[in-house]
Amino acid sequence: MDILRIAILEFCRQRSKSSFCPSEVVRRLYPESWRHFLPDVRAKALEMYRNGEILITQNNEPIDPNVEPKGPIRISKL
């Protein structure tokens, strides 16, 4: 089981009507050291987006799945 994937999907379930920042996921999982895990959750979210499991946006627009996003991203349910 992949804890980051499960956590992202759980956030999508809880916030079915709104998007969220990847940092919210790791802050809940690792409150003391969440910054350390931010690259991991962003990478997992991008993998899930490429697999069609979730939506990732920047400025309310879907990102290009072939390009590593720079800057803040938002995750939401498809």
N, C-alpha and C positions, 0 to 999 in steps of 0.2 A: 504494500500500500504506500502511496506517495502522499505524505502529510500535506504538502503545499497544494497539490491538486485537490485533495479533499477539502482543505480550508477555503480555497478559491470557490469551489462549487457550493460550499455551505454559505459563503457570503452572497453568492448569486441567488441562492434560495431565499435567504433572509431579506435581501434587498431586491426583490424581483422587479421593482418599479424604478430603481435608481442605480446609478453607477457608484463605484468606490475606487479608492486609491489602493495600489498594491501594498503601500505601507500599513494600511489598516489591518491587513491580513497578518503580517509579521509582527505588528505591535501587539496583537492579541496572543499570538503563539509564543513570542519571545520578548516580553515587555522590557527586559533589562538590556538586551543586545539586538534589538530589531534592525538597526542600521546594518549590522553585519550580514543579515539575511535578505536585504532588499534586492541585491542583484539576482539572488536565487529565485525569489518570487516573481520578479520581472521576467526572467528567463522561462520559468514554468508557465506563466501567463501567456507569453508569446508562443510557446509550444502548443498550448491549448487552443489559442486563437487560430494557429495554422491548421490544427486538426478539426476546426469547426465546432469546438465545445463552448466557446465564450466569444464575446465581442470586446475588442480593445479600441478605444478612441483617443484622439487628441483634438482639442477644440471642437468637440462634438462631431467629429468626422472619423470614420473607420481608418485605421492606419494601413499602410501598405504592408502585407504580411511578409514581403521579401526584404524589408529594410528594418534594421534594428532602430526602434524609436529613440529619439533623443528628447529629453525633457519629460515633463509629467504626462502620465497616461491614466486612463480610467478604464476599469473593467466593468462589464455588465453581462447580464444573461442575454442569450440570443433571442 
